[in-house]
Amino acid sequence: MENILFTKVIVSVIVFLFVFAVSFWAKVETKKIQREKKLARNRYYTIKRLINLFSLVILVALFVIIWGIKIKNLWVNLTGILAMIAVAFFAVWSLIGNILAGIIIFFTSPFKANDEIEILPDNVKGKVLAINTFFTLISDAEENIISIPNSILFQKYIKKIKKRTA
């Protein structure tokens, strides 16, 4: 009995170190690509968060297998947790809408940091400072910083203003 427990602990530590090493390697490679392609830092940080999330999911799945947790028990607990999460999602729907809109804006790239944009029909113009999880920051002509929820940007027309060359 003690031998089996000891083996599971050792295997768990090895799996943890392996997943950590692969995650670290993926982040280093992503950082290299970000530098080579001269991509915005915020894109690297978003991909880094996705790597962390994916690593955590893989780690939990492997620990479930190693420790022999019964799927039936796990399923009952998981459905209970999902029900609570569903209630919480309903309570924070606008936040979730902003997060999803931010993800879509990030990956579809209608605009990026340092682009000049105009939000129509509101006629809000400015330079994009950052695309965050919940909102996008824009600096207008008077250097005021405007915080616009991503769900609003997702629903409006966005005009990307071309840079004029002299």
Contacts in CASP RR format, 6 or more apart in sequence:
PFRMAT RR
TARGET T0000
AUTHOR 0000-0000-0000
METHOD contacts of the structure
MODEL  1
MENILFTKVIVSVIVFLFVFAVSFWAKVETKKIQREKKLARNRYYTIKRL
INLFSLVILVALFVIIWGIKIKNLWVNLTGILAMIAVAFFAVWSLIGNIL
AGIIIFFTSPFKANDEIEILPDNVKGKVLAINTFFTLISDAEENIISIPN
SILFQKYIKKIKKRTA
8 66 0 8 1.000
8 67 0 8 1.000
11 66 0 8 1.000
12 63 0 8 1.000
12 66 0 8 1.000
12 67 0 8 1.000
15 59 0 8 1.000
15 62 0 8 1.000
15 63 0 8 1.000
15 66 0 8 1.000
16 59 0 8 1.000
19 55 0 8 1.000
19 58 0 8 1.000
19 59 0 8 1.000
19 62 0 8 1.000
20 55 0 8 1.000
22 55 0 8 1.000
23 51 0 8 1.000
23 52 0 8 1.000
23 55 0 8 1.000
26 51 0 8 1.000
27 48 0 8 1.000
27 51 0 8 1.000
30 44 0 8 1.000
30 47 0 8 1.000
30 48 0 8 1.000
30 51 0 8 1.000
31 44 0 8 1.000
33 39 0 8 1.000
34 41 0 8 1.000
34 43 0 8 1.000
34 44 0 8 1.000
40 112 0 8 1.000
40 113 0 8 1.000
42 106 0 8 1.000
42 113 0 8 1.000
42 130 0 8 1.000
42 131 0 8 1.000
42 132 0 8 1.000
43 106 0 8 1.000
46 106 0 8 1.000
64 74 0 8 1.000
89 96 0 8 1.000
94 149 0 8 1.000
94 151 0 8 1.000
95 134 0 8 1.000
97 150 0 8 1.000
97 151 0 8 1.000
98 133 0 8 1.000
98 134 0 8 1.000
98 135 0 8 1.000
98 149 0 8 1.000
98 150 0 8 1.000
98 151 0 8 1.000
99 133 0 8 1.000
99 134 0 8 1.000
99 150 0 8 1.000
101 149 0 8 1.000
101 150 0 8 1.000
101 151 0 8 1.000
101 153 0 8 1.000
101 154 0 8 1.000
102 131 0 8 1.000
102 133 0 8 1.000
102 134 0 8 1.000
102 136 0 8 1.000
102 150 0 8 1.000
102 153 0 8 1.000
102 154 0 8 1.000
104 154 0 8 1.000
105 111 0 8 1.000
105 131 0 8 1.000
105 136 0 8 1.000
105 150 0 8 1.000
105 153 0 8 1.000
105 154 0 8 1.000
106 131 0 8 1.000
110 158 0 8 1.000
110 160 0 8 1.000
111 117 0 8 1.000
111 128 0 8 1.000
111 158 0 8 1.000
111 160 0 8 1.000
112 128 0 8 1.000
112 131 0 8 1.000
113 128 0 8 1.000
113 129 0 8 1.000
113 130 0 8 1.000
113 131 0 8 1.000
114 127 0 8 1.000
114 128 0 8 1.000
115 127 0 8 1.000
115 128 0 8 1.000
115 160 0 8 1.000
115 161 0 8 1.000
116 125 0 8 1.000
116 126 0 8 1.000
116 127 0 8 1.000
116 128 0 8 1.000
116 160 0 8 1.000
116 161 0 8 1.000
116 163 0 8 1.000
117 125 0 8 1.000
117 126 0 8 1.000
117 128 0 8 1.000
117 138 0 8 1.000
117 158 0 8 1.000
117 159 0 8 1.000
117 160 0 8 1.000
117 161 0 8 1.000
118 124 0 8 1.000
118 125 0 8 1.000
118 126 0 8 1.000
118 158 0 8 1.000
118 159 0 8 1.000
118 161 0 8 1.000
119 125 0 8 1.000
119 148 0 8 1.000
119 152 0 8 1.000
119 153 0 8 1.000
119 156 0 8 1.000
119 157 0 8 1.000
119 158 0 8 1.000
119 159 0 8 1.000
120 156 0 8 1.000
120 157 0 8 1.000
120 158 0 8 1.000
120 159 0 8 1.000
121 156 0 8 1.000
121 157 0 8 1.000
122 156 0 8 1.000
124 138 0 8 1.000
124 140 0 8 1.000
124 146 0 8 1.000
124 148 0 8 1.000
125 140 0 8 1.000
125 141 0 8 1.000
125 161 0 8 1.000
126 138 0 8 1.000
126 139 0 8 1.000
126 140 0 8 1.000
126 141 0 8 1.000
126 146 0 8 1.000
127 138 0 8 1.000
127 139 0 8 1.000
128 136 0 8 1.000
128 137 0 8 1.000
128 138 0 8 1.000
129 137 0 8 1.000
129 138 0 8 1.000
129 139 0 8 1.000
129 145 0 8 1.000
130 136 0 8 1.000
130 137 0 8 1.000
131 150 0 8 1.000
132 150 0 8 1.000
133 150 0 8 1.000
134 149 0 8 1.000
134 150 0 8 1.000
135 147 0 8 1.000
135 148 0 8 1.000
135 149 0 8 1.000
135 150 0 8 1.000
136 147 0 8 1.000
136 148 0 8 1.000
136 150 0 8 1.000
136 153 0 8 1.000
137 145 0 8 1.000
137 146 0 8 1.000
137 147 0 8 1.000
137 148 0 8 1.000
138 145 0 8 1.000
138 146 0 8 1.000
138 148 0 8 1.000
139 145 0 8 1.000
139 146 0 8 1.000
140 146 0 8 1.000
END
